Amino acid sequence: MKKIVLGIIVIVFSLTLLACNNQDDNGMIPDPGGKFLYDRVIVMLTHEAFLMGKIWQPSDFTEFEFSDVVNIAGSRMLIFHLAKPSRDNVLTAIYRLRKRLEIFSAEVDNFDWPMPSPH
């Protein structure tokens, strides 16, 4: 009896995950609301990607059109500048970047802070 119940739980859980992963969405993260900058995305690399010591370029990210990628020296943080700034493009870029294995997180930039020097 326990095996049957466990089997049913596994099947229900699997079907739930499958349904969530196959939702028809618009290719954007949900709009977080509030104010944020429409021309850039803040990205945190995974520890493994950071250890590669790579200087990242827009050509490394073909999922979306970026005009520049600022590598913050000694940091896992990158700042992506969008070639075509807009609220929807920021949300779409984040959605696509989050699918990359090198990316730990991608978020809106809701602060207008001074740009750090690259490299």
Buried (B, 14 or more C-beta within 10 A) or exposed (E): EEEEEEEEEEEEEEEEEEEEEEEEEEEBBEEEEEEBBBBBBBBBBBEEBBEEEEEBEBEEBEEBEBEEBBBBEEEBBBBBBBEEEEEEBBBBBBBBBBEBEBBBBBBBBEEEEEEEEEE
